[in-house]
């Protein structure tokens, strides 16, 4: 069964950091570009970042550039999202997915609050 499972979300204070993981099972994640997005209820889903299959090319949404970093460990079939200098406006459900097939995980909640 093909699955993507996000983890690592939680509550963090402004200025803090979190590292999200996106674990793939049932398929070889290294063959695919992976995208991180986020969504707040009532708003459209927003691009966070993309990473190519080899992990060499990355791009980011404007609101997270310079603060967030996408990486991957293909041996572990996992993609990561390192989030630094978090702001309250980063509060959202974060999803990882395979954009080629429009396939997404269930998401993990990130809340940035004092």
Protein Blocks (a to p, Z undefined) as FASTA:
>chain_A
ZZdddehiacddehiacddddddehiafklpccddddddehiacddfbdcdfkomaccdd
fklgokaccdddfknopacdddehiafklgccdddddfklopacebjaddddZZ
